[in-house]
Amino acid sequence: MRRREFMTLLGGAGVSWPLAARAQQPALPVIGVLSGRSLDDSKEFVAALRQGLNEAGFFEHRNVAIE
């Protein structure tokens, strides 16, 4: 009886594993900005970067992350 329970458990895991793997969300691409200027001095640059990404179809927190 234990052998049948084990085989049932093993078979169920083999069937459900591909479904769980397919449900994972893809990671967001991350764009890193490195500058020697402070954030206050770089506001225009960051705004232009976001606008350019938006025009290319990338939206922050939706399909791209900016750090």
Secondary structure, DSSP 4 states (H G I P E B T S, - for coil): -HHHHHHHHHHHHHHHHHHHHHTPPPPPPEE----SS-TTTTHHHHHHHHHHHHHTT--BTTTBEE-
